[in-house]
Amino acid sequence: MQTAAMEGSGQTAFTEGESYQDHFDPRAYLNSFYSCPQGHSDENSLEYELRQLSKTFEAGKYKGQRLIEIGSGPSIHGLISACEHFEEIIMSDFADCNRQEIEGWLRSDADCFDWDHIIQFVCEVEGNRRTTGEKKVRLKQTVKQVLKCDVRLENPFEPLAVGPADCLLSCLCLEAACRDLETYQRVLGNLKMLLKPGAVLVMVGVLSETFYMVGGKRFSCLPLRESFIQETLKNLGFSVEEFNVMPLRSINMVSDFNGIFHVIARNSL
């Protein structure tokens, strides 16, 4: 959610969703952060994310009929491991350009982003049980819908009724979409309603980040602490099964986070 930095304040003004619609460049984002399994050279966080998601899903503990991904952006990376364990996947994003980028890859458009290097890396992490080509086919067959999603709404898929899901996945979305901590708590509460009882929420996000850069434009991010996320999940009736943090420090050229987190929480109420 894009907007210019607040001049002289050192802070970034909140980027409304509508600004993503007008200014976000999905191909610049993909080229910057997904050109290799390590991610952007100033961050080196993508490999950790891919390994954690593979570890989450490879054993088949978390599986079922439907997985919903909230805030996919223009990326399919979060689903490469998960697609093996669900019958259908619903991807979603607010920005039309991001959904169009995903749809182009699903159609195998000639000019779509090349995900083969990332998919190959995940296949290697998973012991090459599938080839890169087989994994691509599996993922494309499993993604059934790419929907408009606005997490600011009580029903993010309004006017559609979507769910319930066996798993809700969200990577690097809510800290960009939420203006403040109260909004973050409310959004997580609304997303909980998309889950079946006993289903799981899997999130990957960044800690203490206030901005990130895409194509020369500065985007806001809500700085989060582990203790706040844990407390919010507990208060909403989630049982946290894993909360992993890898301390990382960006060079402050493209972002300013100091860690990346991975959480698995079960909808226990």
C-alpha positions in Angstrom: 0.0 0.0 0.0 2.0 2.8 -1.4 2.6 6.4 -0.6 5.5 8.8 -0.4 7.6 9.2 2.7 6.8 12.0 5.1 9.4 14.6 4.2 11.8 15.3 7.0 10.0 13.1 9.6 11.8 9.8 9.0 8.5 8.1 8.9 6.4 6.8 6.1 2.8 7.9 5.7 0.3 5.1 5.7 -0.2 3.6 2.2 -3.9 3.2 1.4 -5.0 0.2 -0.6 -6.1 2.5 -3.4 -2.6 3.7 -3.9 -1.5 0.1 -4.5 -4.2 -0.1 -7.2 -2.7 3.0 -8.9 1.1 2.8 -8.3 2.2 -0.7 -7.3 4.5 -2.3 -9.9 4.2 -6.1 -9.5 7.0 -7.0 -11.9 9.4 -4.6 -10.2 8.5 -6.2 -6.9 9.0 -9.8 -8.2 12.3 -8.8 -9.9 13.6 -7.2 -6.7 12.5 -9.8 -4.1 12.1 -13.1 -6.0 14.8 -13.2 -8.6 16.7 -16.0 -6.6 15.9 -18.2 -3.6 17.7 -15.9 -1.3 15.6 -12.9 -2.2 16.8 -9.4 -2.3 20.6 -9.1 -1.5 19.9 -6.4 1.1 17.5 -8.8 3.0 18.3 -12.5 2.3 15.1 -13.5 4.0 13.3 -15.5 1.2 15.2 -18.7 1.7 14.2 -18.8 5.4 10.6 -18.2 4.4 10.6 -21.0 1.8 12.2 -23.4 4.2 9.8 -22.7 7.0 6.8 -23.1 4.7 8.2 -26.4 3.4 8.7 -27.6 7.0 5.1 -26.5 7.9 3.4 -28.5 5.1 5.7 -31.3 4.1 4.7 -33.8 6.9 1.0 -33.5 5.9 -0.1 -32.5 9.4 -1.9 -29.5 8.0 -4.1 -30.6 5.1 -7.6 -30.6 4.0 -10.1 -29.6 1.3 -9.5 -25.8 1.1 -6.7 -23.3 1.7 -7.3 -19.6 1.4 -4.3 -17.3 0.9 -4.9 -13.7 2.1 -3.0 -11.0 0.3 -1.1 -13.1 -2.2 0.4 -10.0 -3.9 1.7 -11.0 -7.3 3.5 -14.0 -5.8 2.9 -17.8 -5.8 5.9 -18.6 -3.5 3.8 -19.2 -0.4 1.9 -22.1 -2.0 4.6 -24.2 -3.6 4.8 -26.5 -0.6 1.2 -26.1 0.6 -0.3 -27.2 -2.8 0.5 -30.8 -2.1 -1.9 -31.1 0.8 -5.1 -29.3 -0.2 -7.7 -30.1 -2.8 -8.3 -26.5 -3.7 -6.6 -23.2 -3.1 -8.1 -19.7 -3.3 -5.6 -16.9 -3.8 -6.5 -13.3 -3.2 -5.3 -9.7 -3.4 -6.6 -6.2 -3.3 -4.8 -4.8 -6.3 -6.0 -5.7 -9.8 -2.4 -5.7 -11.1 -1.3 -8.3 -8.6 -4.2 -10.7 -9.4 -3.5 -10.2 -13.1 0.2 -11.1 -12.6 -0.9 -14.4 -10.9 -3.5 -15.1 -13.5 -0.9 -14.7 -16.3 1.4 -17.3 -14.6 -1.6 -19.7 -14.2 -2.3 -19.3 -17.9 1.4 -19.7 -18.7 1.4 -16.4 -20.6 4.6 -15.9 -22.7 5.6 -12.8 -20.7 4.7 -14.1 -17.2 7.3 -14.1 -14.4 9.6 -17.1 -14.4 9.1 -18.9 -11.0 11.1 -22.0 -12.1 14.2 -21.1 -10.0 12.2 -20.7 -6.8 10.1 -23.8 -7.5 13.2 -25.8 -8.2 14.7 -24.7 -4.9 11.6 -25.8 -2.9 11.7 -29.2 -4.8 15.3 -29.6 -3.7 14.4 -28.8 -0.1 11.6 -31.4 -0.2 14.0 -34.1 -1.5 13.0 -33.8 -5.2 9.9 -35.9 -4.7 8.5 -33.9 -7.7 10.3 -32.3 -10.6 10.0 -28.6 -11.1 7.6 -29.2 -14.0 5.4 -31.6 -11.9 5.2 -29.1 -9.0 4.1 -26.3 -11.4 1.4 -28.5 -12.8 0.2 -29.5 -9.3 0.1 -25.8 -8.1 -1.7 -24.6 -11.2 -4.3 -27.4 -11.0 -4.9 -26.7 -7.3 -5.5 -22.9 -7.5 -9.2 -22.7 -8.4 -9.8 -19.0 -7.9 -8.0 -15.6 -7.7 -10.3 -13.2 -5.9 -10.5 -9.6 -4.9 -9.8 -9.3 -1.2 -10.0 -6.2 1.1 -8.9 -7.1 4.6 -10.4 -3.8 5.9 -13.9 -5.2 5.5 -15.6 -7.5 7.9 -16.0 -10.0 5.1 -12.8 -9.5 3.1 -14.4 -11.1 0.0 -17.6 -9.0 0.0 -20.0 -9.5 -1.7 -18.9 -13.2 -2.0 -19.2 -15.7 0.8 -16.0 -17.6 0.9 -15.0 -20.4 3.3 -14.8 -22.1 5.6 -11.2 -23.1 5.1 -9.0 -25.8 6.6 -6.0 -23.4 6.4 -5.6 -19.7 6.1 -2.2 -18.6 4.8 -0.9 -15.0 4.8 2.7 -13.9 3.9 3.9 -10.3 4.3 0.4 -8.9 4.0 -1.2 -7.7 7.2 1.6 -5.4 8.3 1.3 -3.6 5.0 -2.5 -3.5 4.9 -3.1 -2.3 8.5 -2.9 1.3 9.5 -2.4 0.7 13.3 -2.3 -2.1 15.9 -6.0 -1.8 16.6 -6.8 -2.4 12.9 -4.4 -5.4 12.9 -6.3 -7.0 15.8 -9.6 -6.4 14.1 -8.5 -7.8 10.8 -7.1 -10.9 12.4 -10.5 -11.3 14.2 -12.3 -11.0 10.9 -10.0 -13.5 9.1 -10.6 -16.0 11.9 -14.2 -16.2 10.7 -13.0 -17.8 7.5 -11.6 -20.8 9.3 -13.3 -24.0 10.3 -13.1 -24.9 14.1 -9.7 -26.6 14.6 -8.3 -25.2 11.4 -4.9 -23.5 11.2 -3.6 -20.0 10.5 -0.1 -19.9 9.0 1.5 -16.4 8.8 4.9 -15.2 7.7 5.8 -11.5 8.4 8.4 -9.1 9.4 9.1 -7.4 12.8 9.7 -3.7 13.4 9.5 -2.7 9.7 8.2 0.7 8.9 8.8 0.8 5.1 9.8 -1.1 2.0 10.7 0.0 -1.5 9.4 -1.2 -4.8 10.4 0.4 -8.1 11.7 3.5 -6.4 8.4 4.0 -4.5 8.2 3.8 -0.7 5.5 1.8 1.0 4.4 1.9 4.6 4.6 -1.1 7.0 3.2 -1.4 10.5 6.0 -2.2 13.0 5.1 -5.3 14.9 6.6 -7.1 18.0 6.4 -10.8 18.7 4.8 -10.2 22.0 1.9 -8.2 20.4 1.3 -10.9 17.8 1.3 -13.7 20.4 -1.1 -11.8 22.7 -3.4 -10.9 19.8 -3.7 -14.5 18.7 -4.3 -15.7 22.2 -7.0 -13.1 22.8 -8.8 -14.2 19.6 -8.9 -17.8 20.7 -6.0 -19.2 18.7 -3.6 -21.7 20.2 -0.1 -21.0 19.0 1.6 -24.2 18.0 4.8 -22.6 16.6 6.3 -19.2 16.7 9.6 -19.0 15.0 11.7 -15.8 14.6 14.9 -15.4 12.6 16.8 -12.2 13.5 17.7 -10.4 10.3 18.6 -6.8 9.7 18.0 -5.1 6.3 20.5 -2.6 5.1 17.8 0.1 5.1 17.9 0.6 1.4 14.8 -1.4 0.5 13.3 -2.0 4.0 14.2 -1.7 7.7 12.9 -4.9 9.5 15.0 -6.6 12.2 13.5 -10.1 12.0 11.2 -12.4 10.1 8.6 -14.5 11.9 6.7 -17.6 11.0 3.7 -18.7 13.1 1.2 -21.6 13.1 -1.9 -21.0 15.2 -4.9 -23.3 15.6 -8.4 -21.9 15.7 -9.3 -23.5 19.1 -12.6 -21.7 19.7 
